[in-house]
């Protein structure tokens, strides 16, 4: 184990403890292996601007872990425009009972996702290659769009992937961006605010529910 890998493990353990997230040794190992794979692949292709294991833990893993704590209890999640698999991979690791679908249109990122699924043995994760609006959607209890578009613009992308009464989730920075509340296809819930551990940024999370009778 390199010095940075050892430091990353300490940072991850400290951040999860700050979030009061109880994890097994297997979950901790999976998050660290995800970190290592992302750092290795990012030397060859531009998956993330964070290059070291410590940076990835602070900026991506713990950010996704803090988000995971805010999520409602859901049986399945569609991560639209998932990039390198965030927040979908950490959600799947921290909530093994949740089925996660990663939807990504860029082929190299899709290949990375498939490698992570194989190497970590993540049986609750499926990776789909293509644009969300072009694929045949499967229904999930929730769908999330992180850094894809503003909530109002991302809404049409998420709706076909969510079952009636399911959740639409829009994480973002503070202050939370305005979202039109006159869309009859959804009912918006109060915005949640939270912090990323170890002195990380403050985040906002928009919640909405797909209204009954909406065929979108």
N, C-alpha and C positions, 0 to 999 in steps of 0.2 A: 504494500500500500504506500503510495507517495505521500509526501507531506500535505499536499493540497487535498488529496482524498481523505486523509485523516482529519484535516480541518473541516472538510465538508460534512463528514459524519457528525462531528461535534456541533456544528452549526445547525444541522438538520434536527438532531436530538433536542437541542436547546429551543429551536423554533417550535417544534411540535409540542414540547412541554409548555411553552408560553401560551400556545393555543388550547392547552388542556385536551389534546387529542391523544388518546391512548392507542398505541400501535403495537403490533407484535414485532418480534425480531425479523420475521419473514417480510412484513410490510416495510420495515426500515431498510432491509437489504434490497428490496425491489426498487424503492425510491432512489437508493444510492446507485444501483445498477442502471436505472434510467438516466441518472445524472451522468454517469460515466459514458454511456453510449452516446448521449447528446454531445458531450464534450469531444468525443472521438470523431463523430460524424461531422461536427462543425468545423473541423480542421480541413475537410475536403469540400463540403458544400455549405452554403450560407443558411443554416437552419435557425440560428439565433445570433444576436450580437454579443451574447455572453459566452466567453470562451473557456473560463476555468470552472472547475467543479464547484468551488465556493460561490462564484457569481451565479451559477445556474441554480444552486440551492437557494440562495437569498432571493433572486429575482424571479425565478420561475416555480420551483418546487414549493417553497413556502407561500408564495402568492396564491398558487392553486390550492394549497392546503387550507389557507385562511378562507378562501372562497368556498371550499367543500363544507366547512363548518357552518356556513350560512345557508346551504341548500336545504330545501325541504326533504322529507323522506320520500325517495323516488325509487321505482323499480328499474327504470331505464332512462338513459340520457343520450340525446343526439348532440354531438359537438360539431357545429357547423363552421366551416372554415378553420379547421383545427390546427393547421400549420404543422408544427413538430409534435402535436398531440397534447396541447395544453389548452384548457385544464383537464381534458378527458382522461389522460393516463393517470395523473395523481388521484382523480376522483375514483377511477376503477380500482386502484390499489388500496385506497383508504376506505372504500365502500365496496367490498368484493361481492356483495349481493346485488349491486347495481349493474345492469347490462349497458355498456357504452358503445355507441357507434361514432366513429371518427369520419367526418366527411371533409375531404380535401381535394382540390382540383389540380394541385401541382404534383407532378409525378415523383420527383425526388423526395419530397416530404412524405408522400404516400409510401414509398419504398422504406423510408426510415421507420414509419409507423409499423409496417409489416415485420420489420426486423425486431423491433421492440416487443411486439406481440409474441413472436416466436421465441426470442431469447428469454423473456421473463415468464413465458408460459401463461399469458393472460387470457384465460378462456372466456372471460366476460367482456372482451373487447373485439370489435370488428372494424376494419378499416375499409372505407369505400372511396374509390377514386372518381372524381367528377365534381361538377358544380351542383350545389344543392338544388337549384331550380331545374336542372336537367336530369337528375337521377329520379328513379321511381322511389318516392319516400316510403319509409316504414314508420308506423306510429310508435311514439315513445311517451313516457309519462312526463318528460320535460325535454326542452331543447335549449341550447345556449349558444350565443354568438358573442365571442370575445374578440374585440379589435377587428371585426369584419366591416361594420358600418355603424352609423348612429342608430339607436334603438328604433326610431320611426322607419328607417330604411331597411333594417334587418328583419323587422316584423314579418313581411311577406315571405322571407326565406325560411323562417322558423315554423310558421303556422302549419304547412302541410306535413311536418314531421311530428306534430304533437296531437295526442288524442284529445277528445273533448273533455274539458275540465282539467287538462294538463297544464303544466307550467311553461312559460316563456321567460328566459332569464337573460339579462343584459348587464354584465359587469363592466365597470368603467372607472374613470378617475373622479376625483373630487374637484369642484362641486359637480353633482350629478347633472347631466345634460337634460334639457326639457324634453318631455315626451308628450305628444298630443293625447289627451284622455277622452277624445270623442270618437274613437274607433270602436264601433259596435262589435267587432270580431273578438275583442279581448276586454277583460276587466283588470285594471291595474291595481296592484296592492301597494302598501307603503314601501318606500325605498329603504333598504337596509344600508347602513354604513359600518365599516369595519376597518381594522388596521392589519397590515402585513407585519408579522413578528420581527423581532430583532431590529427595531427602529425603521421598518419599511414604510411604504407610502400608505396613505389612507385611500380606501376604495368605496365605491357606491355600487349597489346591486339593485337593479330594477326587477321587480316581479310582476308578471301578468298571468292571467289564466285564460285559456281558450274557452270562449262562451259556447254553451250548448246550441246546436243547430247550425254552427258554422262549418261549411263544407270546404273552406279554403285549405 
